[in-house]
Amino acid sequence: MMDDNVYYIVKRDVLPEVFHNVIKAKLLLATGQAATVNDAVRMAGISRSAFYKYKDSVFSFSEANRGKIVNLALTLLDLPGVLSSILNSIAGRRGNILTINQNIPIHGTANVTISFDTRLMEDDLEGLIHDLSALNGVQKIEIIGQE
């Protein structure tokens, strides 16, 4: 038996076009570019029935993570200021840091877990992860959980 509450992350290019257009219509509504569902579906090139069929099941990655608590596992080099730059980057995007757990560095690396609320974030989670992975001293980042 299939569980209806299981979610998948799927690359955009393998999805049917209707899913792209549902997300586009939702974005048009959210940004005010479309005043009504009729306007949004017309601009996105889909029917109202397709929009209503999928609107509560299809989300962009950033939309699905908005207002969620995200848990990251990081492997960091044991260098001064690495953790501070990560925390500043999250806080700079208005992520609300809830917990930090850093293990003692072994062989020059430390494992860190950070939990934060994304509700007020000004950037999407993908952008944040990309920017964090580019910071000096960050060896690995993994999303280990979301609520």
C-alpha positions in Angstrom: 0.0 0.0 0.0 1.3 3.5 -0.9 1.6 6.2 1.7 0.1 9.5 0.4 2.3 11.5 2.8 5.6 10.5 1.2 7.4 13.3 -0.7 10.1 13.1 -3.4 12.5 15.6 -4.7 12.6 15.2 -8.5 14.7 17.1 -11.1 12.6 19.6 -13.0 13.5 18.3 -16.4 11.9 14.9 -15.9 8.5 16.3 -14.8 5.6 16.8 -17.2 5.1 20.3 -18.4 1.8 20.7 -16.5 3.7 20.6 -13.2 6.0 23.5 -14.4 2.9 25.5 -15.4 1.1 24.9 -12.1 4.2 26.2 -10.2 4.3 29.2 -12.6 0.6 29.9 -12.0 1.2 29.8 -8.2 4.1 32.2 -8.5 2.1 34.6 -10.6 -0.6 34.6 -7.9 1.9 34.9 -5.1 3.8 37.9 -6.7 0.6 39.7 -7.7 1.3 39.4 -11.4 -2.0 37.7 -11.7 -5.0 38.9 -9.7 -7.1 35.8 -10.0 -6.7 32.1 -10.7 -8.3 32.6 -14.1 -5.6 35.2 -15.0 -2.8 32.9 -13.6 -3.9 29.8 -15.5 -4.3 31.8 -18.7 -0.9 33.3 -18.3 0.7 29.9 -17.4 -1.1 28.1 -20.3 -3.0 25.5 -18.3 -6.6 24.8 -17.5 -8.3 25.7 -14.2 -9.0 22.0 -13.6 -5.3 21.1 -14.0 -4.3 23.9 -11.6 -6.8 22.8 -8.9 -5.9 19.1 -9.4 -2.2 19.7 -8.7 -1.9 23.0 -6.8 -1.8 21.3 -3.4 0.6 18.6 -4.5 3.3 20.4 -6.6 5.8 22.8 -5.0 9.0 24.3 -6.0 11.9 23.3 -3.7 12.0 26.8 -2.1 8.2 26.9 -1.6 8.2 23.6 0.1 10.8 24.7 2.5 9.4 28.1 3.4 8.3 28.3 7.0 9.9 25.0 7.9 12.5 24.0 10.4 15.6 22.7 8.5 18.3 20.6 10.0 21.8 20.7 8.3 24.7 18.4 8.9 28.0 20.1 8.1 31.6 18.9 8.0 33.9 21.8 8.7 37.7 22.3 8.7 39.0 23.2 12.2 39.7 26.9 11.3 38.9 30.0 13.3 35.7 31.7 12.1 34.2 29.0 9.9 31.2 28.3 12.1 30.7 32.0 12.7 30.6 32.7 8.9 28.0 30.0 8.5 25.8 31.4 11.3 26.2 34.9 10.0 25.2 33.8 6.5 22.0 32.1 7.8 21.1 35.0 10.1 21.9 37.5 7.3 19.1 35.9 5.3 16.8 36.1 8.3 17.0 32.4 9.1 16.2 32.0 12.8 18.9 29.7 14.2 17.3 27.3 16.8 20.1 24.9 17.8 23.8 24.4 17.1 25.7 21.2 18.0 29.4 21.1 17.3 31.5 18.0 18.1 35.2 18.3 19.1 37.4 18.5 16.0 39.1 15.2 15.1 41.8 15.0 12.5 41.2 18.7 11.5 37.5 18.5 10.9 34.4 19.0 13.1 30.9 17.8 12.6 28.2 20.4 13.2 24.4 20.2 13.1 22.4 23.4 12.8 18.6 23.7 13.1 16.9 26.9 11.9 13.5 28.2 11.0 13.1 29.4 7.4 9.8 31.3 7.8 11.3 34.8 7.6 14.1 34.0 5.2 14.7 36.4 2.3 16.4 33.8 0.1 15.5 30.3 -0.9 17.1 27.3 0.8 18.9 26.3 -2.4 20.6 29.6 -2.6 21.7 29.4 1.0 23.1 25.9 0.7 25.0 27.0 -2.4 26.5 30.0 -0.7 27.3 28.0 2.5 29.1 25.3 0.5 31.3 28.0 -1.1 32.5 29.3 2.2 36.1 28.7 3.2 36.4 25.7 5.5 33.1 24.1 4.6 33.8 20.5 3.3 30.3 19.0 3.2 26.7 20.1 3.7 23.7 17.8 3.9 20.0 18.5 4.7 19.2 15.8 7.2 15.7 16.8 8.1 12.8 19.2 7.7 9.6 19.7 9.6 
